[in-house]
Amino acid sequence: MNRGGIRITRIFGITIRVDWSWLIILALVTWNLSRVFGQVRPDRSPTSTWALSLAAALLFFLSVLIHELAHSLVARSRGIRVEDITLFIFGGVSDIEEQPDTPGGEFLMAVLGPVTSFVIGVILLFLAGVAGNPGAVLGDPEGTLAQLKPLTTLLVWLGSINVVLGVFNMIPVFPLDAG
């Protein structure tokens, strides 16, 4: 089923689309991050703050795309057809044609997206150098962020949000993904 949207590329034979509603959430995430990053580091120029915010938002949605690709590639490895992935206002959705034929296959397909997000998050936090000291970020997030360089700020935010995305998608109360 073609969910509409603008076709932006094809990865592993899967068409990647962006729905017009995605532009709304991209703008909101970028704006929100510019406010947060600007408050934490008022010494940075508005241009660098907005650039960092836009980069963070785009990389976050790249992470969402990788999350969806994980679901899709597991489905394809089990012989299930996947036409496209569409990014939209609530995240992303893989157009997976049918359900896996075994509970184990369904579990693997469902869990691999959140696990992928969690792994991305942990890797980014290690690259930022804060994974070994989570108390620094959790105890005083603003103080910690105020001391970081722009790239490290980006890694900390992107790592943290990916861990949250992975955990959120594993909560059974929220059947938006693996739950």
N, CA, C and O of each residue as an XYZ file, in Angstrom:
716
protein
N       0.841     -1.182      0.000
C       0.000      0.000      0.000
C       0.883      1.241      0.000
O       1.780      1.364      0.833
N       0.643      2.126     -0.894
C       1.386      3.370     -0.960
C       0.723      4.366     -0.017
O      -0.444      4.714     -0.195
N       1.465      4.822      0.980
C       0.916      5.730      1.980
C       0.977      7.186      1.537
O       0.595      8.074      2.299
N       1.435      7.441      0.361
C       1.548      8.815     -0.093
C       2.841      9.435      0.368
O       3.741      8.745      0.846
N       2.927     10.726      0.225
C       4.135     11.425      0.624
C       5.102     11.560     -0.533
O       4.874     11.055     -1.632
N       6.159     12.239     -0.258
C       7.185     12.516     -1.257
C       8.245     11.426     -1.191
O       8.805     11.161     -0.127
N       8.515     10.806     -2.311
C       9.550      9.777     -2.374
C      10.903     10.476     -2.337
O      11.191     11.332     -3.173
N      11.745     10.100     -1.346
C      13.051     10.761     -1.253
C      14.209      9.862     -1.658
O      15.237     10.352     -2.125
N      14.056      8.552     -1.487
C      15.126      7.635     -1.898
C      14.624      6.209     -1.792
O      13.466      5.962     -1.455
N      15.512      5.281     -2.084
C      15.254      3.855     -1.933
C      16.454      3.249     -1.219
O      17.597      3.471     -1.621
N      16.197      2.481     -0.157
C      17.261      1.832      0.604
C      16.916      0.351      0.701
O      15.825     -0.011      1.143
N      17.843     -0.496      0.290
C      17.630     -1.948      0.315
C      16.344     -2.328     -0.414
O      15.658     -3.268     -0.014
N      16.018     -1.601     -1.478
C      14.817     -1.894     -2.247
C      13.534     -1.397     -1.621
O      12.451     -1.699     -2.121
N      13.627     -0.643     -0.538
C      12.451     -0.109      0.152
C      12.373      1.390     -0.132
O      13.331      2.123      0.116
N      11.248      1.837     -0.645
C      11.059      3.259     -0.936
C      10.893      4.027      0.371
O      10.109      3.637      1.237
N      11.630      5.109      0.501
C      11.547      5.966      1.688
C      10.768      7.213      1.287
O      11.117      7.905      0.330
N       9.710      7.482      2.038
C       8.843      8.629      1.762
C       8.770      9.563      2.965
O       9.003      9.158      4.104
N       8.447     10.805      2.690
C       8.206     11.790      3.732
C       6.823     12.373      3.484
O       6.557     12.951      2.430
N       5.952     12.214      4.466
C       4.612     12.791      4.409
C       4.713     14.285      4.702
O       5.624     14.707      5.414
N       3.811     15.081      4.175
C       3.851     16.535      4.400
C       3.777     16.874      5.883
O       4.332     17.884      6.314
N       3.090     16.032      6.676
C       2.971     16.300      8.113
C       4.323     16.221      8.825
O       4.494     16.786      9.905
N       5.278     15.519      8.217
C       6.614     15.412      8.801
C       7.261     16.792      8.883
O       8.031     17.060      9.805
N       6.958     17.658      7.938
C       7.523     19.012      7.967
C       7.096     19.765      9.222
O       7.854     20.574      9.757
N       5.875     19.492      9.691
C       5.385     20.141     10.909
C       6.213     19.709     12.110
O       6.666     20.548     12.889
N       6.413     18.403     12.264
C       7.159     17.920     13.428
C       8.635     18.293     13.308
O       9.281     18.563     14.321
N       9.176     18.313     12.102
C      10.562     18.765     11.922
C      10.708     20.206     12.399
O      11.663     20.535     13.101
N       9.765     21.062     12.021
C       9.811     22.456     12.451
C       9.653     22.578     13.969
O      10.366     23.356     14.603
N       8.725     21.817     14.554
C       8.508     21.889     15.999
C       9.712     21.375     16.795
O      10.097     21.980     17.795
N      10.298     20.272     16.358
C      11.467     19.739     17.063
C      12.637     20.711     16.936
O      13.343     20.964     17.912
N      12.842     21.250     15.753
C      13.937     22.211     15.549
C      13.734     23.452     16.411
O      14.668     23.920     17.062
N      12.530     23.978     16.415
C      12.233     25.168     17.219
C      12.446     24.888     18.704
O      13.073     25.679     19.409
N      11.911     23.740     19.180
C      12.058     23.385     20.580
C      13.533     23.256     20.953
O      13.959     23.782     21.981
N      14.303     22.572     20.140
C      15.729     22.412     20.430
C      16.467     23.748     20.406
O      17.385     23.964     21.197
N      16.074     24.639     19.510
C      16.740     25.952     19.471
C      16.496     26.719     20.770
O      17.367     27.450     21.242
N      15.308     26.546     21.340
C      14.999     27.196     22.623
C      15.842     26.575     23.742
O      16.441     27.294     24.542
N      15.886     25.247     23.794
C      16.640     24.552     24.843
C      18.131     24.844     24.706
O      18.780     25.254     25.669
N      18.672     24.633     23.507
C      20.103     24.865     23.300
C      20.467     26.330     23.522
O      21.550     26.635     24.023
N      19.561     27.238     23.149
C      19.807     28.661     23.349
C      19.813     29.060     24.819
O      20.590     29.924     25.225
N      18.951     28.438     25.616
C      18.918     28.723     27.054
C      20.130     28.152     27.765
O      20.675     28.765     28.683
N      20.543     26.974     27.331
C      21.679     26.311     27.974
C      22.987     27.020     27.622
O      23.878     27.147     28.462
N      23.091     27.476     26.386
C      24.314     28.150     25.934
C      23.978     29.490     25.277
O      24.059     29.609     24.055
N      23.604     30.495     26.064
C      23.250     31.789     25.486
C      24.444     32.482     24.817
O      24.256     33.443     24.072
N      25.659     32.010     25.071
C      26.844     32.617     24.470
C      27.010     32.239     22.994
O      27.789     32.876     22.284
N      26.304     31.236     22.531
C      26.388     30.840     21.117
C      25.500     31.734     20.270
O      24.467     32.221     20.727
N      25.914     31.939     19.040
C      25.134     32.782     18.133
C      23.818     32.089     17.780
O      23.737     30.861     17.775
N      22.792     32.883     17.485
C      21.517     32.285     17.070
C      21.673     31.384     15.844
O      21.001     30.359     15.737
N      22.553     31.763     14.927
C      22.766     30.952     13.728
C      23.320     29.579     14.088
O      22.848     28.564     13.575
N      24.320     29.541     14.966
C      24.888     28.239     15.341
C      23.890     27.426     16.162
O      23.852     26.200     16.050
N      23.088     28.088     16.979
C      22.069     27.381     17.763
C      21.025     26.761     16.853
O      20.658     25.600     17.032
N      20.541     27.521     15.878
C      19.548     26.994     14.935
C      20.141     25.898     14.057
O      19.467     24.913     13.757
N      21.394     26.061     13.643
C      22.043     25.036     12.826
C      22.184     23.732     13.617
O      21.916     22.651     13.092
N      22.602     23.840     14.871
C      22.724     22.665     15.730
C      21.354     22.014     15.938
O      21.235     20.789     15.919
N      20.341     22.824     16.132
C      18.985     22.321     16.352
C      18.449     21.599     15.119
O      17.852     20.528     15.232
N      18.660     22.181     13.952
C      18.204     21.541     12.716
C      18.968     20.239     12.476
O      18.373     19.232     12.093
N      20.273     20.258     12.698
C      21.071     19.031     12.534
C      20.579     17.949     13.491
O      20.444     16.790     13.099
N      20.312     18.318     14.737
C      19.831     17.350     15.730
C      18.480     16.778     15.304
O      18.262     15.571     15.402
N      17.580     17.627     14.838
C      16.253     17.166     14.419
C      16.363     16.221     13.214
O      15.717     15.174     13.187
N      17.167     16.583     12.238
C      17.326     15.731     11.054
C      17.971     14.398     11.408
O      17.558     13.353     10.906
N      18.976     14.431     12.268
C      19.616     13.181     12.686
C      18.683     12.325     13.534
O      18.746     11.097     13.481
N      17.824     12.965     14.309
C      16.823     12.209     15.060
C      15.907     11.456     14.100
O      15.623     10.276     14.308
N      15.447     12.131     13.056
C      14.565     11.460     12.110
C      15.305     10.418     11.280
O      14.698      9.453     10.814
N      16.600     10.600     11.092
C      17.403      9.542     10.486
C      17.413      8.324     11.412
O      17.342      7.187     10.946
N      17.501      8.561     12.709
C      17.439      7.473     13.691
C      16.090      6.761     13.633
O      16.031      5.535     13.723
N      15.015      7.519     13.484
C      13.680      6.921     13.364
C      13.620      6.066     12.100
O      13.046      4.977     12.104
N      14.214      6.564     11.026
C      14.251      5.807      9.779
C      15.032      4.504      9.963
O      14.596      3.458      9.482
N      16.156      4.547     10.636
C      16.952      3.339     10.892
C      16.149      2.357     11.752
O      16.199      1.148     11.526
N      15.418      2.873     12.727
C      14.532      2.061     13.566
C      13.528      1.314     12.685
O      13.341      0.106     12.830
N      12.892      2.036     11.782
C      11.905      1.427     10.878
C      12.560      0.456      9.907
O      11.982     -0.580      9.578
N      13.759      0.785      9.449
C      14.485     -0.132      8.572
C      14.773     -1.450      9.281
O      14.739     -2.511      8.658
N      15.056     -1.391     10.573
C      15.301     -2.618     11.332
C      14.073     -3.527     11.280
O      14.195     -4.725     11.026
N      12.884     -2.951     11.522
C      11.652     -3.741     11.406
C      11.522     -4.334      9.999
O      11.243     -5.520      9.823
N      11.730     -3.479      9.023
C      11.516     -3.872      7.628
C      12.492     -4.937      7.161
O      12.106     -5.862      6.447
N      13.738     -4.818      7.553
C      14.737     -5.785      7.105
C      14.520     -7.150      7.744
O      14.777     -8.176      7.114
N      14.052     -7.172      8.985
C      13.702     -8.455      9.603
C      12.532     -9.069      8.846
O      12.537    -10.265      8.554
N      11.531     -8.257      8.528
C      10.378     -8.762      7.775
C      10.832     -9.336      6.434
O      10.418    -10.431      6.053
N      11.668     -8.610      5.732
C      12.136     -9.094      4.422
C      12.972    -10.356      4.546
O      12.924    -11.224      3.675
N      13.743    -10.462      5.633
C      14.554    -11.669      5.822
C      13.664    -12.897      6.057
O      14.114    -14.032      5.899
N      12.412    -12.666      6.431
C      11.467    -13.752      6.675
C      10.516    -13.925      5.491
O       9.497    -14.608      5.596
N      10.860    -13.301      4.366
C      10.077    -13.465      3.153
C       8.835    -12.600      3.069
O       7.976    -12.835      2.219
N       8.724    -11.607      3.934
C       7.560    -10.719      3.935
C       7.892     -9.476      3.116
O       8.947     -8.864      3.284
N       6.993     -9.126      2.250
C       7.198     -7.987      1.357
C       7.038     -6.663      2.107
O       6.098     -6.482      2.881
N       7.973     -5.743      1.863
C       7.930     -4.400      2.441
C       8.074     -3.419      1.287
O       9.101     -3.389      0.608
N       7.040     -2.620      1.073
C       7.051     -1.679     -0.044
C       7.773     -0.377      0.290
O       8.653      0.071     -0.446
N       7.379      0.222      1.423
C       7.948      1.534      1.734
C       7.934      1.819      3.224
O       7.298      1.127      4.019
N       8.664      2.867      3.562
C       8.674      3.427      4.911
C       8.318      4.898      4.736
O       8.874      5.586      3.881
N       7.384      5.370      5.559
C       6.975      6.769      5.482
C       7.227      7.448      6.825
O       6.789      6.966      7.869
N       7.933      8.565      6.783
C       8.111      9.402      7.965
C       6.963     10.402      7.979
O       6.662     11.024      6.961
N       6.323     10.555      9.136
C       5.216     11.496      9.244
C       5.217     12.101     10.634
O       6.157     11.879     11.398
N       4.199     12.851     10.979
C       4.199     13.651     12.202
C       4.415     12.823     13.478
O       4.982     13.333     14.444
N       3.978     11.567     13.500
C       4.125     10.741     14.705
C       5.342      9.832     14.667
O       5.501      8.984     15.546
N       6.194      9.985     13.684
C       7.407      9.167     13.605
C       7.551      8.529     12.249
O       7.698      9.217     11.238
N       7.508      7.193     12.226
C       7.665      6.472     10.975
C       6.813      5.230     10.982
O       6.446      4.719     12.040
N       6.496      4.739      9.786
C       5.719      3.517      9.665
C       6.247      2.730      8.470
O       6.456      3.269      7.383
N       6.455      1.440      8.709
C       6.874      0.532      7.651
C       5.631     -0.110      7.050
O       4.749     -0.560      7.781
N       5.558     -0.154      5.735
C       4.443     -0.782      5.047
C       4.770     -2.263      4.873
O       5.218     -2.696      3.811
N       4.536     -3.029      5.937
C       4.817     -4.457      5.945
C       3.532     -5.177      5.532
O       2.494     -5.041      6.179
N       3.619     -5.942      4.447
C       2.442     -6.516      3.800
C       1.652     -7.521      4.636
O       0.430     -7.603      4.503
N       2.329     -8.290      5.498
C       1.618     -9.317      6.265
C       2.329     -9.550      7.586
O       3.434     -9.054      7.806
N       1.689    -10.303      8.455
C       2.276    -10.638      9.751
C       3.188    -11.855      9.594
O       2.956    -12.704      8.733
N       4.219    -11.935     10.427
C       5.069    -13.130     10.403
C       4.244    -14.374     10.744
O       3.211    -14.288     11.408
N       4.717    -15.520     10.282
C       3.943    -16.749     10.469
C       4.159    -17.432     11.814
O       3.468    -18.404     12.121
N       5.096    -16.951     12.622
C       5.316    -17.544     13.947
C       5.379    -16.441     15.004
O       5.751    -15.310     14.691
N       5.023    -16.752     16.240
C       5.149    -15.764     17.316
C       6.593    -15.296     17.491
O       6.836    -14.119     17.758
N       7.550    -16.210     17.343
C       8.956    -15.829     17.466
C       9.365    -14.843     16.389
O      10.108    -13.899     16.655
N       8.884    -15.057     15.179
C       9.172    -14.137     14.082
C       8.557    -12.775     14.314
O       9.172    -11.748     14.027
N       7.330    -12.767     14.840
C       6.664    -11.507     15.149
C       7.396    -10.761     16.264
O       7.570     -9.544     16.203
N       7.821    -11.512     17.283
C       8.564    -10.900     18.385
C       9.869    -10.272     17.875
O      10.193     -9.135     18.215
N      10.603    -11.019     17.064
C      11.871    -10.519     16.537
C      11.655     -9.260     15.705
O      12.395     -8.285     15.838
N      10.645     -9.286     14.851
C      10.365     -8.127     14.003
C       9.955     -6.919     14.848
O      10.340     -5.788     14.552
N       9.175     -7.166     15.898
C       8.703     -6.065     16.741
C       9.812     -5.490     17.610
O       9.900     -4.274     17.779
N      10.656     -6.349     18.160
C      11.636     -5.899     19.150
C      12.883     -5.275     18.516
O      13.576     -4.483     19.155
N      13.163     -5.628     17.278
C      14.415     -5.151     16.707
C      14.448     -3.635     16.485
O      15.523     -3.039     16.554
N      13.321     -3.005     16.224
C      13.291     -1.544     16.081
C      13.707     -0.841     17.361
O      14.634     -0.031     17.344
N      13.027     -1.139     18.493
C      13.430     -0.518     19.755
C      14.859     -0.860     20.168
O      15.576     -0.004     20.685
N      15.269     -2.089     19.945
C      16.651     -2.472     20.280
C      17.631     -1.652     19.446
O      18.667     -1.216     19.948
N      17.305     -1.448     18.188
C      18.159     -0.635     17.315
C      18.262      0.790     17.849
O      19.356      1.354     17.892
N      17.147      1.376     18.253
C      17.173      2.731     18.814
C      18.021      2.780     20.077
O      18.808      3.707     20.269
N      17.859      1.789     20.926
C      18.627      1.729     22.171
C      20.128      1.618     21.876
O      20.933      2.308     22.500
N      20.500      0.764     20.941
C      21.920      0.596     20.586
C      22.488      1.890     20.006
O      23.594      2.298     20.362
N      21.740      2.530     19.122
C      22.194      3.814     18.560
C      22.427      4.807     19.693
O      23.448      5.494     19.722
N      21.476      4.882     20.627
C      21.588      5.817     21.744
C      22.814      5.563     22.594
O      23.548      6.495     22.924
N      23.043      4.315     22.952
C      24.190      3.978     23.798
C      25.502      4.291     23.079
O      26.429      4.830     23.684
N      25.580      3.954     21.792
C      26.799      4.256     21.022
C      27.057      5.756     20.993
O      28.190      6.193     21.191
N      26.017      6.549     20.748
C      26.191      8.004     20.695
C      26.599      8.572     22.052
O      27.419      9.488     22.118
N      26.035      8.040     23.126
C      26.420      8.501     24.464
C      27.868      8.124     24.783
O      28.579      8.890     25.433
N      28.300      6.964     24.335
C      29.713      6.597     24.517
C      30.608      7.537     23.721
O      31.642      7.986     24.216
N      30.206      7.837     22.476
C      30.993      8.767     21.661
C      31.078     10.150     22.310
O      32.089     10.843     22.196
N      30.001     10.537     22.991
C      29.989     11.834     23.672
C      30.799     11.801     24.962
O      31.140     12.847     25.515
N      31.104     10.602     25.438
C      31.897     10.470     26.655
C      31.100     10.558     27.936
O      31.683     10.703     29.010
N      29.773     10.475     27.856
C      28.963     10.589     29.071
C      28.339      9.272     29.487
O      27.746      9.185     30.563
N      28.460      8.240     28.656
C      27.840      6.954     28.996
C      28.459      6.360     30.253
O      27.785      5.665     31.013
N      29.733      6.631     30.470
C      30.392      6.115     31.658
C      30.043      6.890     32.913
O      30.331      6.440     34.022
N      29.414      8.070     32.747
C      29.062      8.909     33.889
C      27.656      9.490     33.694
O      27.506     10.705     33.562
N      26.622      8.630     33.676
C      25.271      9.142     33.438
C      24.787     10.084     34.522
O      23.901     10.903     34.277
N      25.352      9.982     35.721
C      24.946     10.864     36.808
C      25.200     12.322     36.498
O      24.477     13.195     36.977
N      26.228     12.599     35.695
C      26.537     13.984     35.326
C      25.395     14.592     34.526
O      25.006     15.737     34.756
N      24.863     13.825     33.591
C      23.778     14.337     32.753
C      22.462     14.297     33.507
O      21.693     15.257     33.463
N      22.194     13.196     34.199
C      20.915     13.058     34.905
C      20.821     13.987     36.109
O      19.753     14.532     36.387
N      21.929     14.175     36.829
C      21.919     15.009     38.028
C      21.820     16.490     37.723
O      21.138     17.229     38.433
N      22.496     16.927     36.672
C      22.515     18.348     36.324
C      22.589     18.488     34.806
O      23.633     18.857     34.268
N      21.471     18.192     34.101
C      21.523     18.222     32.640
C      21.899     19.584     32.067
O      22.699     19.663     31.135
N      21.330     20.659     32.616
C      21.645     21.986     32.087
C      23.098     22.358     32.333
O      23.770     22.902     31.457
N      23.576     22.057     33.537
C      24.973     22.352     33.856
C      25.931     21.569     32.989
O      26.953     22.091     32.544
N      25.591     20.293     32.748
C      26.436     19.457     31.898
C      26.411     19.967     30.466
O      27.463     20.124     29.846
N      25.216     20.227     29.931
C      25.107     20.705     28.548
C      25.789     22.050     28.355
O      26.336     22.317     27.285
N      25.766     22.898     29.371
C      26.379     24.226     29.261
C      27.888     24.150     29.073
O      28.498     25.102     28.586
N      28.493     23.035     29.452
C      29.941     22.886     29.338
C      30.375     22.179     28.059
O      31.571     22.104     27.779
N      29.434     21.663     27.281
C      29.772     20.841     26.125
C      29.968     21.658     24.850
O      29.371     22.720     24.673
N      30.804     21.145     23.984
C      30.971     21.713     22.648
C      29.744     21.324     21.814
O      29.029     20.390     22.177
N      29.490     22.026     20.705
C      28.283     21.743     19.914
C      28.152     20.272     19.477
O      27.068     19.698     19.584
N      29.229     19.665     18.993
C      29.134     18.274     18.546
C      28.806     17.343     19.711
O      28.010     16.417     19.560
N      29.407     17.582     20.855
C      29.122     16.748     22.026
C      27.691     16.959     22.493
O      27.025     16.004     22.892
N      27.209     18.194     22.448
C      25.815     18.484     22.783
C      24.884     17.683     21.880
O      23.917     17.079     22.344
N      25.189     17.687     20.593
C      24.393     16.944     19.624
C      24.391     15.448     19.949
O      23.337     14.812     19.941
N      25.561     14.892     20.233
C      25.668     13.469     20.554
C      24.907     13.110     21.829
O      24.240     12.077     21.887
N      25.007     13.963     22.849
C      24.309     13.696     24.113
C      22.799     13.728     23.893
O      22.092     12.824     24.339
N      22.303     14.750     23.216
C      20.859     14.838     22.993
C      20.376     13.674     22.133
O      19.397     13.009     22.472
N      21.061     13.433     21.027
C      20.642     12.380     20.109
C      20.755     11.000     20.757
O      19.890     10.149     20.549
N      21.803     10.772     21.533
C      21.932      9.502     22.248
C      20.818      9.326     23.254
O      20.202      8.263     23.329
N      20.559     10.358     24.022
C      19.509     10.290     25.053
C      18.134     10.059     24.436
O      17.365      9.235     24.932
N      17.823     10.762     23.382
C      16.490     10.633     22.789
C      16.307      9.267     22.137
O      15.192      8.746     22.103
N      17.381      8.684     21.623
C      17.284      7.338     21.062
C      17.056      6.289     22.147
O      16.288      5.348     21.948
N      17.715      6.447     23.285
C      17.479      5.523     24.404
C      16.023      5.644     24.849
O      15.359      4.631     25.070
N      15.523      6.868     24.981
C      14.129      7.081     25.372
C      13.186      6.465     24.336
O      12.206      5.817     24.702
N      13.473      6.661     23.064
C      12.643      6.088     21.999
C      12.622      4.566     22.090
O      11.564      3.950     21.961
N      13.779      3.962     22.312
C      13.839      2.506     22.441
C      13.039      2.008     23.623
O      12.285      1.042     23.504
N      13.195      2.659     24.762
C      12.461      2.247     25.967
C      10.958      2.478     25.782
O      10.154      1.602     26.101
N      10.580      3.640     25.275
C       9.167      3.973     25.061
C       8.485      2.938     24.175
O       7.348      2.543     24.435
N       9.172      2.505     23.140
C       8.584      1.551     22.207
C       8.481      0.143     22.769
O       7.851     -0.720     22.158
N       9.087     -0.102     23.916
C       8.996     -1.417     24.549
C       7.911     -1.473     25.626
O       7.633     -2.545     26.163
N       7.302     -0.346     25.944
C       6.267     -0.311     26.980
C       4.974     -0.868     26.389
O       4.459     -0.317     25.416
N       4.442     -1.953     26.959
C       3.247     -2.577     26.401
C       2.010     -1.678     26.369
O       1.108     -1.903     25.562
N       1.957     -0.677     27.222
C       0.800      0.208     27.253
C       0.721      1.051     25.987
O      -0.356      1.525     25.626
N       1.840      1.242     25.317
C       1.897      2.069     24.119
C       2.090      1.178     22.898
O       3.228      0.938     22.497
N       1.010      0.682     22.297
C       1.153     -0.253     21.184
C       1.469      0.450     19.865
O       0.893      0.124     18.827
N       2.374      1.403     19.914
C       2.748      2.107     18.696
C       3.814      1.354     17.923
O       4.069      1.653     16.757
N       4.430      0.391     18.559
C       5.492     -0.330     17.902
C       5.558     -1.734     18.459
O       4.743     -2.582     18.092
N       6.505     -1.998     19.333
C       6.678     -3.348     19.855
C       5.751     -3.638     21.028
O       5.563     -4.797     21.397
N       5.167     -2.587     21.621
C       4.354     -2.795     22.810
C       3.076     -3.541     22.538
O       2.296     -3.784     23.459
